[in-house]
């Protein structure tokens, strides 16, 4: 579970950083990253718009996705930990 959560968070973090600095969408790696993370970020699109600071663009949708997945991952991991300890007491 930790590995899966870490992969999601790392990919979305790279997306946020690439968008912040205006990475070239024509680049194969950047295009792959955006297409891969769109699946995980798209449920949060439209909650808040992106925010710009001069030439920098803050991907608010990606940041919201990071927060939600981090919180959901924490809850799931804690529930699994509780269930694991409860099953040993029988």
N, CA and C of each residue as an Amber inpcrd file, in Angstrom:
protein
   270
   0.8270000  -1.1900000   0.0000000   0.0000000   0.0000000   0.0000000
   0.8790000   1.2650000   0.0000000   1.9380000   1.2160000   0.8110000
   2.8470000   2.3660000   0.8560000   3.4860000   2.6180000  -0.5080000
   3.8520000   1.5380000  -1.1830000   4.4870000   1.6610000  -2.4960000
   3.5270000   2.2830000  -3.5030000   2.3070000   1.8040000  -3.5430000
   1.3080000   2.3310000  -4.4640000   1.0320000   3.8030000  -4.1960000
   0.8580000   4.1540000  -2.9440000   0.6210000   5.5510000  -2.5730000
   1.8190000   6.4280000  -2.9370000   3.0140000   5.9270000  -2.7130000
   4.2200000   6.6880000  -3.0460000   4.3390000   6.9300000  -4.5460000
   3.9920000   5.9280000  -5.3490000   4.0390000   6.0870000  -6.8060000
   3.0480000   7.1490000  -7.2540000   1.8000000   7.0740000  -6.7710000
   0.7890000   8.0890000  -7.1190000   1.2590000   9.4830000  -6.7390000
   1.7140000   9.6230000  -5.5140000   2.1270000  10.9380000  -5.0300000
   3.3320000  11.4750000  -5.7910000   4.2680000  10.6160000  -6.1330000
   5.4510000  11.0510000  -6.8830000   5.0690000  11.5200000  -8.2750000
   4.2460000  10.7460000  -8.9720000   3.8260000  11.1270000 -10.3160000
   3.0490000  12.4430000 -10.3100000   2.1310000  12.5910000  -9.3730000
   1.3410000  13.8230000  -9.3030000   2.2230000  14.9950000  -8.8850000
   3.1990000  14.7580000  -8.0260000   4.1290000  15.8270000  -7.6270000
   4.9450000  16.3120000  -8.8140000   5.4350000  15.3730000  -9.6310000
   6.1490000  15.7660000 -10.8430000   5.2480000  16.5650000 -11.7670000
   3.9880000  16.1750000 -11.8710000   3.0370000  16.9110000 -12.7040000
   2.9100000  18.3570000 -12.2240000   2.7530000  18.5260000 -10.9090000
   2.6160000  19.8660000 -10.3290000   3.8690000  20.6950000 -10.6090000
   5.0400000  20.0950000 -10.4340000   6.3020000  20.8100000 -10.6670000
   6.4590000  21.1690000 -12.1440000   6.1620000  20.2130000 -13.0370000
   6.2810000  20.4820000 -14.4700000   5.3360000  21.5970000 -14.8990000
   4.1020000  21.5820000 -14.3710000   3.1620000  22.6430000 -14.7370000
   3.5930000  23.9820000 -14.1530000   4.1790000  23.9620000 -12.9650000
   4.6390000  25.1890000 -12.3350000   5.6430000  25.9110000 -13.2210000
   6.5490000  25.1500000 -13.8030000   7.5870000  25.7500000 -14.6260000
   7.2530000  25.7540000 -16.1180000   6.0330000  25.3570000 -16.4700000
   5.6000000  25.4020000 -17.8600000   6.3560000  24.4460000 -18.7650000
   6.4780000  23.1980000 -18.3390000   7.1900000  22.1950000 -19.1310000
   6.5460000  22.0300000 -20.5040000   7.3530000  21.7380000 -21.4920000
   6.9190000  21.5880000 -22.8740000   6.0510000  20.3340000 -23.0250000
   4.7770000  20.5230000 -23.3610000   3.8570000  19.3980000 -23.5130000
   4.2080000  18.5380000 -24.7260000   5.0190000  19.0430000 -25.6210000
   5.4500000  18.2830000 -26.7850000   6.5380000  17.2700000 -26.4640000
   7.1500000  17.3790000 -25.2890000   8.1790000  16.4390000 -24.8620000
   7.5220000  15.0990000 -24.5270000   8.1420000  14.0110000 -24.9360000
   7.5710000  12.6790000 -24.7500000   7.3490000  12.3600000 -23.2660000
   8.3150000  12.6720000 -22.4290000   8.1990000  12.3680000 -21.0010000
   7.1020000  13.2010000 -20.3580000   7.0720000  14.4820000 -20.6610000
   6.0560000  15.3720000 -20.0850000   4.6640000  14.9510000 -20.5560000
   4.5360000  14.6320000 -21.8340000   3.2550000  14.1870000 -22.3830000
   2.7970000  12.8950000 -21.7080000   3.7290000  11.9430000 -21.5320000
   3.3880000  10.6870000 -20.8580000   2.9380000  10.9480000 -19.4280000
   3.6550000  11.8130000 -18.7240000   3.3170000  12.1120000 -17.3340000
   1.9310000  12.7410000 -17.2260000   1.6430000  13.7210000 -18.0780000
   0.3280000  14.3650000 -18.0500000  -0.7810000  13.3670000 -18.3790000
  -0.5750000  12.5320000 -19.3890000  -1.5940000  11.5540000 -19.7670000
  -1.8090000  10.5090000 -18.6800000  -0.7260000  10.0730000 -18.0440000
  -0.8250000   9.0740000 -16.9830000  -1.5220000   9.6320000 -15.7460000
  -1.1790000  10.8300000 -15.3610000  -1.7550000  11.3990000 -14.1320000
  -3.1430000  11.9860000 -14.3460000  -3.5350000  12.2400000 -15.5840000
  -4.8860000  12.7560000 -15.8370000  -5.9610000  11.8360000 -15.2720000
  -5.7140000  10.5410000 -15.2990000  -6.6710000   9.5660000 -14.7680000
  -6.9370000   9.8280000 -13.2860000  -5.9010000  10.1690000 -12.5560000
  -6.0130000  10.3520000 -11.1110000  -6.4080000  11.7730000 -10.7240000
  -6.1000000  12.7350000 -11.5770000  -6.3470000  14.1420000 -11.2610000
  -7.7110000  14.6110000 -11.7700000  -8.2050000  13.9810000 -12.8290000
  -9.4360000  14.4610000 -13.4750000 -10.6610000  14.5260000 -12.5580000
 -10.8230000  13.6550000 -11.5530000 -11.9900000  13.8020000 -10.6730000
 -12.0170000  15.1250000  -9.9000000 -10.8800000  15.7900000  -9.8060000
 -10.7930000  17.0140000  -9.0200000 -10.7920000  18.2780000  -9.8760000
 -10.8570000  18.1090000 -11.2040000 -10.8690000  19.2720000 -12.1010000
 -12.1570000  20.0560000 -11.8900000 -12.0270000  21.3610000 -11.9000000
 -13.1850000  22.2350000 -11.7590000 -13.5010000  22.6410000 -10.3350000
 -12.8340000  22.0340000  -9.3570000 -13.0710000  22.4470000  -7.9640000
 -12.5690000  23.8710000  -7.7830000 -11.3400000  24.0990000  -8.1670000
 -10.7340000  25.4330000  -8.1610000  -9.9380000  25.5820000  -9.4500000
  -9.8160000  26.7730000  -9.9410000  -9.0200000  27.0080000 -11.1330000
  -7.5410000  27.0830000 -10.8030000  -6.7140000  26.9300000 -11.8290000
  -5.2730000  27.0790000 -11.6290000  -4.9520000  28.5320000 -11.3200000
  -3.8770000  28.7380000 -10.6220000  -3.4790000  30.0630000 -10.1550000
  -2.1490000  30.4170000 -10.7970000  -2.0380000  31.6080000 -11.3330000
  -0.7990000  32.0110000 -11.9830000  -0.0630000  33.0860000 -11.2140000
   1.2380000  32.9540000 -11.1860000   2.1210000  33.9590000 -10.5980000
   3.1360000  34.3490000 -11.6640000   2.7940000  35.3350000 -12.4620000
   3.6790000  35.7130000 -13.5600000   3.7390000  34.6040000 -14.5840000
   4.9370000  34.1070000 -14.8420000   5.0690000  33.0260000 -15.8160000
   4.8830000  31.6510000 -15.1900000   4.7140000  31.5910000 -13.8870000
   4.5010000  30.3230000 -13.1910000   3.0030000  30.0460000 -13.0730000
   2.6330000  28.7840000 -13.2360000   1.2340000  28.3770000 -13.1310000
   1.1270000  27.2740000 -12.0850000   0.3540000  27.5220000 -11.0480000
   0.2100000  26.5530000  -9.9690000  -0.9650000  25.6370000 -10.2940000
  -0.6860000  24.3390000 -10.3560000  -1.6890000  23.3220000 -10.6730000
  -2.4740000  22.9900000  -9.4000000  -3.4960000  23.7860000  -9.1310000
  -4.3110000  23.5970000  -7.9250000  -4.9830000  22.2270000  -7.9310000
  -5.4360000  21.7780000  -9.1060000  -6.0880000  20.4750000  -9.2130000
  -5.1370000  19.3620000  -8.7780000  -3.8870000  19.4380000  -9.2030000
  -2.8980000  18.4440000  -8.7960000  -2.6240000  18.4740000  -7.3080000
  -2.5830000  19.6640000  -6.7520000  -2.3410000  19.8040000  -5.3070000
  -3.5080000  19.2340000  -4.5100000  -4.7370000  19.5080000  -4.9650000
  -5.9220000  18.9450000  -4.2950000  -5.8840000  17.4220000  -4.3790000
  -5.5460000  16.8870000  -5.5550000  -5.4490000  15.4320000  -5.7210000
  -4.4110000  14.8500000  -4.7710000  -3.2660000  15.5110000  -4.6510000
  -2.2290000  15.0530000  -3.7180000  -2.7540000  14.9830000  -2.2850000
  -3.4510000  16.0260000  -1.8710000  -3.9750000  16.0560000  -0.4990000
  -5.0090000  14.9560000  -0.2740000  -5.9250000  14.7880000  -1.2260000
  -6.9810000  13.7870000  -1.0700000  -6.3950000  12.3810000  -1.0570000
  -5.5010000  12.0780000  -2.0030000  -4.9080000  10.7410000  -2.0520000
  -4.0300000  10.4720000  -0.8290000  -3.3380000  11.4660000  -0.3430000
  -2.5290000  11.2830000   0.8710000  -3.4130000  10.9740000   2.0690000
  -4.4950000  11.7240000   2.2060000  -5.4160000  11.4990000   3.3280000
  -6.0990000  10.1420000   3.1940000  -6.5860000   9.8170000   1.9880000
  -7.2520000   8.5300000   1.7740000  -6.2900000   7.3770000   2.0060000
  -5.0610000   7.5090000   1.5490000  -4.0540000   6.4740000   1.7720000
  -3.7620000   6.2730000   3.2410000  -3.6570000   7.3760000   3.9770000
  -3.4260000   7.2900000   5.4190000  -4.5690000   6.5560000   6.1070000
  -5.8030000   6.8900000   5.7480000  -6.9730000   6.2440000   6.3570000
  -6.9810000   4.7490000   6.0400000  -6.7350000   4.3990000   4.7790000
  -6.7440000   2.9840000   4.3860000  -5.6440000   2.2120000   5.1030000
  -4.4510000   2.7850000   5.1730000  -3.3450000   2.1200000   5.8530000
  -3.6580000   1.9210000   7.3330000  -4.2350000   2.9290000   7.9660000
  -4.5910000   2.7970000   9.3830000  -5.6850000   1.7620000   9.5890000
  -6.6760000   1.7150000   8.7000000  -7.7300000   0.6970000   8.8080000
  -7.1550000  -0.7030000   8.6380000  -6.2610000  -0.8630000   7.6810000
  -5.6190000  -2.1610000   7.4970000  -4.7930000  -2.5490000   8.7190000
  -4.1370000  -1.5780000   9.3120000  -3.3520000  -1.8530000  10.5220000
  -4.2640000  -2.2780000  11.6730000  -5.4030000  -1.6170000  11.8240000
  -6.3550000  -1.9700000  12.8840000  -6.9160000  -3.3660000  12.6490000
  -7.2990000  -3.6480000  11.3980000  -7.8510000  -4.9660000  11.0830000
  -6.8190000  -6.0660000  11.2830000  -5.5780000  -5.7800000  10.9810000
  -4.5100000  -6.7600000  11.1550000  -4.3270000  -7.0970000  12.6230000
  -4.3540000  -6.0860000  13.4980000  -4.2070000  -6.3270000  14.9230000
  -5.4360000  -7.0080000  15.5110000  -6.6330000  -6.6620000  15.0070000
  -7.8540000  -7.2830000  15.5070000  -7.9120000  -8.7520000  15.1430000
  -7.4340000  -9.1280000  13.9800000  -7.4930000 -10.5240000  13.5600000
  -6.5180000 -11.3940000  14.3590000  -5.4760000 -10.8100000  14.9180000
  -4.5140000 -11.5750000  15.7290000  -5.0670000 -11.8930000  17.1230000
  -6.0230000 -11.0980000  17.5950000  -6.5190000 -11.2990000  18.9530000
  -7.4620000 -12.4830000  19.0440000  -7.8990000 -13.0440000  17.9140000
  -8.8180000 -14.1960000  17.9520000  -8.1230000 -15.4700000  18.2480000
